[in-house]
Amino acid sequence: MTVKTTVTIDSDLRKMIKKLAAWLDISQGEVIKRAIAEYEKIIINKDIPGTSNASIKKEIDKILQAATDAVWKDDIKTKEIQEKLKKGPSSIDEIILNNWDFGLEI
């Protein structure tokens, strides 16, 4: 889901975002999205005094699992679809049989 929001930035940062968007042939929003994703990777992998990367990642996994469980509790159909996707088909025949909408019927 896309949400429109307003963020105040200085003119130099705006120019950098516009320049990157033009160089990469992507939207300014996509530039920001990619930059935040990269920054998140750095922060998650950064050593924080008194903690270990493993404990941070474990805590993040715990939070994400709790969110997934909450969504699945409210939406059983989404849970079924995601579990099927996670499992994956066992063969090309199964893919064809499960996704065949029309065809050779007489």
The first five atom37 places (N, CA, C, CB, O) and aatype in JSON, in Angstrom:
{
  "aatype": [12, 16, 19, 11, 16, 16, 19, 16, 9, 3, 15, 3, 10, 1, 11, 12, 9, 11, 11, 10, 0, 0, 17, 10, 3, 9, 15, 5, 7, 6, 19, 9, 11, 1, 0, 9, 0, 6, 18, 6, 11, 9, 9, 9, 2, 11, 3, 9, 14, 7, 16, 15, 2, 0, 15, 9, 11, 11, 6, 9, 3, 11, 9, 10, 5, 0, 0, 16, 3, 0, 19, 17, 11, 3, 3, 9, 11, 16, 11, 6, 9, 5, 6, 11, 10, 11, 11, 7, 14, 15, 15, 9, 3, 6, 9, 9, 10, 2, 2, 17, 3, 13, 7, 10, 6, 9],
  "atom_mask": [
    [1, 1, 1, 1, 1],
    [1, 1, 1, 1, 1],
    [1, 1, 1, 1, 1],
    [1, 1, 1, 1, 1],
    [1, 1, 1, 1, 1],
    [1, 1, 1, 1, 1],
    [1, 1, 1, 1, 1],
    [1, 1, 1, 1, 1],
    [1, 1, 1, 1, 1],
    [1, 1, 1, 1, 1],
    [1, 1, 1, 1, 1],
    [1, 1, 1, 1, 1],
    [1, 1, 1, 1, 1],
    [1, 1, 1, 1, 1],
    [1, 1, 1, 1, 1],
    [1, 1, 1, 1, 1],
    [1, 1, 1, 1, 1],
    [1, 1, 1, 1, 1],
    [1, 1, 1, 1, 1],
    [1, 1, 1, 1, 1],
    [1, 1, 1, 1, 1],
    [1, 1, 1, 1, 1],
    [1, 1, 1, 1, 1],
    [1, 1, 1, 1, 1],
    [1, 1, 1, 1, 1],
    [1, 1, 1, 1, 1],
    [1, 1, 1, 1, 1],
    [1, 1, 1, 1, 1],
    [1, 1, 1, 0, 1],
    [1, 1, 1, 1, 1],
    [1, 1, 1, 1, 1],
    [1, 1, 1, 1, 1],
    [1, 1, 1, 1, 1],
    [1, 1, 1, 1, 1],
    [1, 1, 1, 1, 1],
    [1, 1, 1, 1, 1],
    [1, 1, 1, 1, 1],
    [1, 1, 1, 1, 1],
    [1, 1, 1, 1, 1],
    [1, 1, 1, 1, 1],
    [1, 1, 1, 1, 1],
    [1, 1, 1, 1, 1],
    [1, 1, 1, 1, 1],
    [1, 1, 1, 1, 1],
    [1, 1, 1, 1, 1],
    [1, 1, 1, 1, 1],
    [1, 1, 1, 1, 1],
    [1, 1, 1, 1, 1],
    [1, 1, 1, 1, 1],
    [1, 1, 1, 0, 1],
    [1, 1, 1, 1, 1],
    [1, 1, 1, 1, 1],
    [1, 1, 1, 1, 1],
    [1, 1, 1, 1, 1],
    [1, 1, 1, 1, 1],
    [1, 1, 1, 1, 1],
    [1, 1, 1, 1, 1],
    [1, 1, 1, 1, 1],
    [1, 1, 1, 1, 1],
    [1, 1, 1, 1, 1],
    [1, 1, 1, 1, 1],
    [1, 1, 1, 1, 1],
    [1, 1, 1, 1, 1],
    [1, 1, 1, 1, 1],
    [1, 1, 1, 1, 1],
    [1, 1, 1, 1, 1],
    [1, 1, 1, 1, 1],
    [1, 1, 1, 1, 1],
    [1, 1, 1, 1, 1],
    [1, 1, 1, 1, 1],
    [1, 1, 1, 1, 1],
    [1, 1, 1, 1, 1],
    [1, 1, 1, 1, 1],
    [1, 1, 1, 1, 1],
    [1, 1, 1, 1, 1],
    [1, 1, 1, 1, 1],
    [1, 1, 1, 1, 1],
    [1, 1, 1, 1, 1],
    [1, 1, 1, 1, 1],
    [1, 1, 1, 1, 1],
    [1, 1, 1, 1, 1],
    [1, 1, 1, 1, 1],
    [1, 1, 1, 1, 1],
    [1, 1, 1, 1, 1],
    [1, 1, 1, 1, 1],
    [1, 1, 1, 1, 1],
    [1, 1, 1, 1, 1],
    [1, 1, 1, 0, 1],
    [1, 1, 1, 1, 1],
    [1, 1, 1, 1, 1],
    [1, 1, 1, 1, 1],
    [1, 1, 1, 1, 1],
    [1, 1, 1, 1, 1],
    [1, 1, 1, 1, 1],
    [1, 1, 1, 1, 1],
    [1, 1, 1, 1, 1],
    [1, 1, 1, 1, 1],
    [1, 1, 1, 1, 1],
    [1, 1, 1, 1, 1],
    [1, 1, 1, 1, 1],
    [1, 1, 1, 1, 1],
    [1, 1, 1, 1, 1],
    [1, 1, 1, 0, 1],
    [1, 1, 1, 1, 1],
    [1, 1, 1, 1, 1],
    [1, 1, 1, 1, 1]
  ],
  "atom_positions": [
    [[0.84, -1.16, 0.0], [0.0, 0.0, 0.0], [0.89, 1.24, 0.0], [-0.96, -0.01, 1.2], [1.85, 1.32, 0.77]],
    [[0.57, 2.17, -0.85], [1.31, 3.42, -0.93], [0.6, 4.48, -0.12], [1.48, 3.87, -2.4], [-0.63, 4.61, -0.18]],
    [[1.37, 5.24, 0.65], [0.82, 6.32, 1.46], [1.58, 7.58, 1.11], [0.91, 6.0, 2.99], [2.81, 7.58, 1.05]],
    [[0.85, 8.65, 0.89], [1.49, 9.93, 0.61], [1.74, 10.64, 1.92], [0.61, 10.8, -0.34], [0.86, 10.71, 2.78]],
    [[2.94, 11.18, 2.07], [3.29, 11.88, 3.29], [4.16, 13.08, 2.95], [4.03, 10.94, 4.28], [4.68, 13.19, 1.84]],
    [[4.31, 13.98, 3.89], [5.13, 15.17, 3.7], [6.33, 15.09, 4.63], [4.31, 16.47, 3.94], [6.18, 14.86, 5.83]],
    [[7.51, 15.29, 4.06], [8.74, 15.3, 4.83], [9.5, 16.56, 4.44], [9.61, 14.0, 4.58], [9.61, 16.88, 3.26]],
    [[10.01, 17.28, 5.42], [10.76, 18.5, 5.14], [12.24, 18.16, 5.03], [10.51, 19.56, 6.23], [12.83, 17.59, 5.95]],
    [[12.83, 18.52, 3.89], [14.27, 18.3, 3.67], [14.88, 19.6, 3.14], [14.52, 17.1, 2.67], [14.16, 20.45, 2.61]],
    [[16.18, 19.73, 3.28], [16.81, 20.94, 2.77], [17.02, 20.83, 1.25], [18.17, 21.19, 3.5], [16.9, 19.74, 0.68]],
    [[17.33, 21.94, 0.62], [17.43, 21.97, -0.85], [18.58, 21.11, -1.36], [17.6, 23.41, -1.33], [18.48, 20.53, -2.45]],
    [[19.67, 21.01, -0.62], [20.79, 20.17, -1.06], [20.4, 18.7, -1.12], [21.99, 20.35, -0.13], [20.74, 18.0, -2.07]],
    [[19.69, 18.24, -0.09], [19.24, 16.84, -0.08], [18.24, 16.59, -1.21], [18.62, 16.48, 1.28], [18.29, 15.55, -1.87]],
    [[17.35, 17.53, -1.43], [16.38, 17.4, -2.53], [17.09, 17.27, -3.87], [15.42, 18.63, -2.57], [16.71, 16.44, -4.7]],
    [[18.14, 18.07, -4.07], [18.9, 18.0, -5.33], [19.58, 16.64, -5.47], [19.97, 19.13, -5.38], [19.61, 16.07, -6.56]],
    [[20.13, 16.11, -4.36], [20.78, 14.8, -4.42], [19.78, 13.71, -4.78], [21.46, 14.48, -3.07], [20.08, 12.83, -5.59]],
    [[18.6, 13.76, -4.17], [17.57, 12.76, -4.46], [17.15, 12.84, -5.92], [16.34, 12.95, -3.54], [17.03, 11.82, -6.59]],
    [[16.93, 14.06, -6.42], [16.53, 14.23, -7.82], [17.62, 13.74, -8.77], [16.21, 15.71, -8.11], [17.33, 13.1, -9.78]],
    [[18.88, 14.03, -8.43], [20.0, 13.61, -9.27], [20.12, 12.08, -9.3], [21.31, 14.24, -8.77], [20.31, 11.49, -10.37]],
    [[20.02, 11.46, -8.14], [20.08, 10.0, -8.09], [18.93, 9.36, -8.86], [20.07, 9.52, -6.65], [19.12, 8.37, -9.57]],
    [[17.75, 9.93, -8.71], [16.59, 9.4, -9.42], [16.8, 9.48, -10.93], [15.31, 10.17, -9.03], [16.47, 8.54, -11.65]],
    [[17.35, 10.58, -11.4], [17.63, 10.72, -12.83], [18.71, 9.75, -13.29], [18.05, 12.16, -13.15], [18.56, 9.11, -14.33]],
    [[19.78, 9.62, -12.53], [20.88, 8.71, -12.9], [20.4, 7.26, -12.95], [22.03, 8.84, -11.91], [20.77, 6.51, -13.85]],
    [[19.59, 6.89, -11.99], [19.14, 5.5, -11.9], [17.85, 5.24, -12.68], [18.93, 5.13, -10.45], [17.42, 4.09, -12.8]],
    [[17.23, 6.3, -13.19], [15.97, 6.2, -13.92], [14.88, 5.55, -13.06], [16.16, 5.41, -15.23], [14.18, 4.63, -13.49]],
    [[14.78, 6.05, -11.84], [13.75, 5.59, -10.9], [13.11, 6.81, -10.27], [14.36, 4.63, -9.8], [13.6, 7.93, -10.43]],
    [[12.01, 6.61, -9.55], [11.34, 7.73, -8.9], [12.14, 8.2, -7.69], [9.92, 7.33, -8.47], [12.99, 7.48, -7.16]],
    [[11.85, 9.41, -7.27], [12.49, 9.93, -6.06], [12.09, 9.1, -4.84], [12.13, 11.41, -5.85], [12.9, 8.88, -3.94]],
    [[10.86, 8.66, -4.82], [10.41, 7.79, -3.73], [11.2, 6.5, -3.67], [0.0, 0.0, 0.0], [11.54, 6.01, -2.59]],
    [[11.51, 5.93, -4.86], [12.3, 4.7, -4.91], [13.72, 4.95, -4.41], [12.33, 4.14, -6.34], [14.31, 4.08, -3.76]],
    [[14.28, 6.12, -4.7], [15.62, 6.47, -4.19], [15.59, 6.45, -2.66], [16.07, 7.87, -4.71], [16.47, 5.87, -2.02]],
    [[14.58, 7.07, -2.09], [14.46, 7.13, -0.63], [14.25, 5.73, -0.06], [13.3, 8.05, -0.22], [14.86, 5.38, 0.95]],
    [[13.4, 4.94, -0.7], [13.13, 3.58, -0.24], [14.41, 2.75, -0.22], [12.07, 2.9, -1.14], [14.69, 2.07, 0.77]],
    [[15.18, 2.81, -1.31], [16.43, 2.04, -1.37], [17.45, 2.54, -0.35], [17.03, 2.12, -2.77], [18.16, 1.74, 0.25]],
    [[17.52, 3.85, -0.17], [18.48, 4.41, 0.79], [18.15, 3.95, 2.21], [18.49, 5.95, 0.72], [19.04, 3.6, 2.98]],
    [[16.87, 3.96, 2.55], [16.46, 3.53, 3.89], [16.71, 2.04, 4.07], [14.97, 3.85, 4.12], [17.13, 1.61, 5.15]],
    [[16.46, 1.25, 3.03], [16.72, -0.19, 3.13], [18.2, -0.47, 3.38], [16.25, -0.91, 1.84], [18.56, -1.32, 4.19]],
    [[19.07, 0.26, 2.68], [20.51, 0.08, 2.88], [20.93, 0.53, 4.28], [21.3, 0.86, 1.82], [21.74, -0.13, 4.93]],
    [[20.39, 1.64, 4.74], [20.7, 2.14, 6.07], [20.24, 1.16, 7.14], [20.05, 3.52, 6.29], [20.93, 0.93, 8.13]],
    [[19.07, 0.57, 6.92], [18.56, -0.42, 7.86], [19.51, -1.61, 7.96], [17.15, -0.9, 7.43], [19.77, -2.11, 9.06]],
    [[20.04, -2.06, 6.82], [21.0, -3.18, 6.84], [22.22, -2.82, 7.67], [21.43, -3.54, 5.4], [22.72, -3.65, 8.44]],
    [[22.7, -1.6, 7.52], [23.88, -1.17, 8.28], [23.58, -1.15, 9.77], [24.33, 0.24, 7.81], [24.37, -1.65, 10.57]],
    [[22.44, -0.6, 10.15], [22.08, -0.5, 11.56], [21.88, -1.88, 12.18], [20.8, 0.34, 11.73], [22.36, -2.15, 13.28]],
    [[21.18, -2.76, 11.47], [20.93, -4.1, 12.01], [22.23, -4.87, 12.17], [19.97, -4.86, 11.1], [22.37, -5.64, 13.12]],
    [[23.16, -4.69, 11.26], [24.42, -5.43, 11.33], [25.48, -4.76, 12.19], [24.95, -5.63, 9.95], [26.55, -5.32, 12.4]],
    [[25.18, -3.56, 12.68], [26.14, -2.81, 13.49], [26.21, -3.38, 14.9], [25.77, -1.31, 13.53], [25.19, -3.76, 15.48]],
    [[27.39, -3.42, 15.44], [27.57, -3.86, 16.82], [27.1, -2.76, 17.77], [29.05, -4.23, 17.11], [27.52, -1.61, 17.65]],
    [[26.24, -3.11, 18.68], [25.75, -2.18, 19.69], [26.33, -2.64, 21.02], [24.17, -2.11, 19.72], [26.17, -3.8, 21.4]],
    [[27.0, -1.74, 21.75], [27.61, -2.14, 23.02], [26.61, -2.83, 23.94], [28.2, -0.92, 23.73], [25.48, -2.38, 24.12]],
    [[27.05, -3.94, 24.53], [26.21, -4.67, 25.47], [25.24, -5.64, 24.81], [0.0, 0.0, 0.0], [24.48, -6.32, 25.5]],
    [[25.27, -5.72, 23.48], [24.38, -6.65, 22.78], [25.19, -7.39, 21.72], [23.18, -5.9, 22.13], [26.34, -7.04, 21.43]],
    [[24.58, -8.39, 21.16], [25.22, -9.08, 20.04], [24.29, -9.0, 18.85], [25.55, -10.56, 20.4], [23.07, -8.87, 19.0]],
    [[24.87, -9.09, 17.65], [24.05, -9.08, 16.44], [23.02, -10.2, 16.47], [24.93, -9.2, 15.2], [21.89, -10.04, 16.02]],
    [[23.42, -11.34, 17.01], [22.5, -12.48, 17.07], [21.29, -12.16, 17.94], [23.22, -13.72, 17.61], [20.17, -12.51, 17.59]],
    [[21.51, -11.49, 19.07], [20.38, -11.17, 19.94], [19.47, -10.12, 19.3], [20.88, -10.67, 21.3], [18.25, -10.18, 19.47]],
    [[20.04, -9.17, 18.59], [19.23, -8.16, 17.91], [18.4, -8.82, 16.82], [20.12, -7.04, 17.3], [17.2, -8.57, 16.71]],
    [[19.03, -9.66, 16.01], [18.31, -10.34, 14.93], [17.23, -11.27, 15.5], [19.29, -11.14, 14.05], [16.16, -11.39, 14.92]],
    [[17.52, -11.91, 16.63], [16.54, -12.79, 17.26], [15.33, -11.98, 17.73], [17.17, -13.53, 18.45], [14.19, -12.42, 17.56]],
    [[15.57, -10.82, 18.29], [14.48, -9.95, 18.74], [13.65, -9.46, 17.56], [15.04, -8.75, 19.54], [12.42, -9.41, 17.64]],
    [[14.32, -9.09, 16.47], [13.6, -8.66, 15.26], [12.75, -9.8, 14.72], [14.58, -8.16, 14.18], [11.59, -9.6, 14.36]],
    [[13.33, -11.0, 14.66], [12.57, -12.17, 14.19], [11.35, -12.42, 15.06], [13.47, -13.41, 14.17], [10.28, -12.78, 14.57]],
    [[11.52, -12.24, 16.37], [10.41, -12.45, 17.31], [9.29, -11.44, 17.04], [10.91, -12.32, 18.78], [8.11, -11.81, 17.04]],
    [[9.64, -10.19, 16.82], [8.65, -9.14, 16.54], [7.94, -9.41, 15.22], [9.32, -7.76, 16.51], [6.72, -9.29, 15.13]],
    [[8.72, -9.78, 14.19], [8.12, -10.07, 12.89], [7.2, -11.28, 12.96], [9.21, -10.3, 11.85], [6.15, -11.29, 12.32]],
    [[7.58, -12.3, 13.72], [6.72, -13.48, 13.85], [5.43, -13.13, 14.58], [7.47, -14.6, 14.6], [4.36, -13.63, 14.22]],
    [[5.52, -12.28, 15.59], [4.31, -11.85, 16.31], [3.37, -11.09, 15.38], [4.69, -10.97, 17.52], [2.16, -11.27, 15.44]],
    [[3.94, -10.25, 14.51], [3.12, -9.52, 13.55], [2.48, -10.47, 12.55], [3.96, -8.47, 12.81], [1.31, -10.32, 12.21]],
    [[3.24, -11.44, 12.08], [2.71, -12.44, 11.15], [1.58, -13.23, 11.8], [3.83, -13.4, 10.68], [0.53, -13.43, 11.19]],
    [[1.79, -13.66, 13.03], [0.75, -14.41, 13.75], [-0.53, -13.59, 13.89], [1.26, -14.83, 15.13], [-1.63, -14.12, 13.75]],
    [[-0.39, -12.29, 14.17], [-1.56, -11.42, 14.33], [-2.32, -11.3, 13.02], [-1.14, -10.03, 14.82], [-3.55, -11.36, 13.0]],
    [[-1.59, -11.13, 11.92], [-2.23, -11.03, 10.6], [-2.92, -12.35, 10.27], [-1.2, -10.67, 9.5], [-4.07, -12.37, 9.83]],
    [[-2.22, -13.45, 10.47], [-2.78, -14.76, 10.14], [-4.01, -15.08, 10.99], [-1.72, -15.86, 10.34], [-4.93, -15.74, 10.51]],
    [[-4.04, -14.62, 12.23], [-5.19, -14.85, 13.09], [-6.44, -14.16, 12.53], [-4.91, -14.35, 14.53], [-7.54, -14.71, 12.58]],
    [[-6.24, -12.96, 11.98], [-7.36, -12.19, 11.43], [-7.71, -12.57, 10.01], [-7.04, -10.72, 11.49], [-8.83, -12.32, 9.56]],
    [[-6.77, -13.18, 9.28], [-6.99, -13.47, 7.86], [-6.48, -14.87, 7.53], [-6.29, -12.41, 6.97], [-5.34, -15.04, 7.1]],
    [[-7.34, -15.85, 7.73], [-6.98, -17.26, 7.52], [-6.6, -17.52, 6.07], [-8.14, -18.17, 7.93], [-5.68, -18.3, 5.8]],
    [[-7.28, -16.88, 5.13], [-7.02, -17.1, 3.71], [-5.58, -16.67, 3.36], [-8.03, -16.32, 2.84], [-4.89, -17.38, 2.63]],
    [[-5.14, -15.53, 3.88], [-3.77, -15.08, 3.64], [-2.78, -16.08, 4.22], [-3.54, -13.68, 4.26], [-1.75, -16.36, 3.61]],
    [[-3.08, -16.61, 5.4], [-2.21, -17.6, 6.02], [-2.08, -18.82, 5.12], [-2.76, -18.01, 7.4], [-0.97, -19.31, 4.9]],
    [[-3.19, -19.31, 4.59], [-3.16, -20.48, 3.71], [-2.32, -20.22, 2.47], [-4.59, -20.88, 3.31], [-1.52, -21.06, 2.07]],
    [[-2.51, -19.06, 1.86], [-1.75, -18.71, 0.65], [-0.27, -18.63, 0.95], [-2.25, -17.37, 0.06], [0.55, -19.18, 0.21]],
    [[0.1, -17.95, 2.04], [1.52, -17.79, 2.38], [2.16, -19.13, 2.74], [1.67, -16.82, 3.54], [3.33, -19.35, 2.41]],
    [[1.43, -20.0, 3.4], [1.99, -21.31, 3.73], [2.21, -22.13, 2.46], [1.07, -22.06, 4.69], [3.21, -22.84, 2.36]],
    [[1.28, -22.04, 1.49], [1.47, -22.74, 0.22], [2.68, -22.2, -0.52], [0.21, -22.61, -0.65], [3.47, -22.96, -1.07]],
    [[2.83, -20.88, -0.52], [3.99, -20.28, -1.19], [5.29, -20.69, -0.52], [3.86, -18.75, -1.2], [6.29, -20.96, -1.19]],
    [[5.29, -20.73, 0.79], [6.5, -21.13, 1.53], [6.86, -22.58, 1.24], [6.29, -20.93, 3.05], [8.03, -22.91, 1.05]],
    [[5.85, -23.44, 1.21], [6.08, -24.85, 0.93], [6.57, -25.05, -0.49], [4.8, -25.66, 1.17], [7.51, -25.81, -0.73]],
    [[5.94, -24.36, -1.43], [6.32, -24.48, -2.84], [5.78, -25.76, -3.43], [0.0, 0.0, 0.0], [5.51, -26.72, -2.71]],
    [[5.63, -25.77, -4.74], [5.12, -26.98, -5.4], [6.19, -28.07, -5.42], [4.67, -26.66, -6.84], [7.39, -27.8, -5.39]],
    [[5.71, -29.31, -5.46], [6.66, -30.41, -5.47], [7.08, -30.78, -6.88], [6.06, -31.62, -4.78], [8.12, -31.42, -7.07]],
    [[6.28, -30.39, -7.87], [6.64, -30.74, -9.25], [5.99, -29.77, -10.22], [6.22, -32.19, -9.58], [5.08, -29.03, -9.85]],
    [[6.44, -29.77, -11.48], [5.84, -28.94, -12.51], [4.4, -29.37, -12.77], [6.66, -29.0, -13.81], [3.55, -28.54, -13.08]],
    [[4.13, -30.66, -12.64], [2.76, -31.16, -12.82], [1.82, -30.54, -11.79], [2.73, -32.69, -12.73], [0.69, -30.16, -12.11]],
    [[2.29, -30.44, -10.55], [1.47, -29.85, -9.49], [1.19, -28.38, -9.78], [2.17, -30.01, -8.12], [0.08, -27.91, -9.54]],
    [[2.17, -27.66, -10.29], [1.97, -26.26, -10.65], [0.88, -26.14, -11.71], [3.29, -25.63, -11.17], [-0.03, -25.33, -11.58]],
    [[0.98, -26.96, -12.74], [0.0, -26.91, -13.83], [-1.39, -27.27, -13.33], [0.42, -27.87, -14.97], [-2.35, -26.56, -13.62]],
    [[-1.51, -28.34, -12.58], [-2.81, -28.77, -12.1], [-3.45, -27.77, -11.14], [-2.69, -30.11, -11.41], [-4.67, -27.57, -11.17]],
    [[-2.64, -27.14, -10.29], [-3.18, -26.2, -9.31], [-3.51, -24.84, -9.91], [-2.2, -26.02, -8.19], [-4.26, -24.07, -9.32]],
    [[-2.96, -24.54, -11.09], [-3.15, -23.21, -11.67], [-3.89, -23.23, -12.99], [-1.83, -22.55, -11.86], [-4.01, -22.18, -13.64]],
    [[-4.39, -24.36, -13.42], [-5.05, -24.47, -14.69], [-6.48, -23.95, -14.56], [-5.03, -25.92, -15.2], [-7.31, -24.56, -13.89]],
    [[-6.76, -22.81, -15.21], [-8.09, -22.21, -15.11], [-9.03, -22.68, -16.21], [-7.98, -20.72, -15.15], [-10.23, -22.81, -15.98]],
    [[-8.5, -22.92, -17.39], [-9.33, -23.32, -18.51], [-8.42, -24.0, -19.53], [-10.09, -22.1, -19.15], [-7.2, -23.96, -19.41]],
    [[-9.02, -24.61, -20.5], [-8.14, -25.2, -21.49], [-8.8, -26.27, -22.33], [0.0, 0.0, 0.0], [-9.56, -25.96, -23.24]],
    [[-8.52, -27.51, -22.04], [-8.87, -28.6, -22.92], [-10.26, -29.19, -22.66], [-7.85, -29.67, -22.79], [-10.6, -30.24, -23.21]],
    [[-11.07, -28.53, -21.83], [-12.39, -29.05, -21.55], [-13.24, -29.06, -22.82], [-13.08, -28.22, -20.46], [-13.1, -28.19, -23.68]],
    [[-14.11, -30.05, -22.94], [-14.99, -30.15, -24.11], [-16.37, -29.68, -23.73], [-15.04, -31.59, -24.66], [-17.27, -29.68, -24.57]]
  ]
}
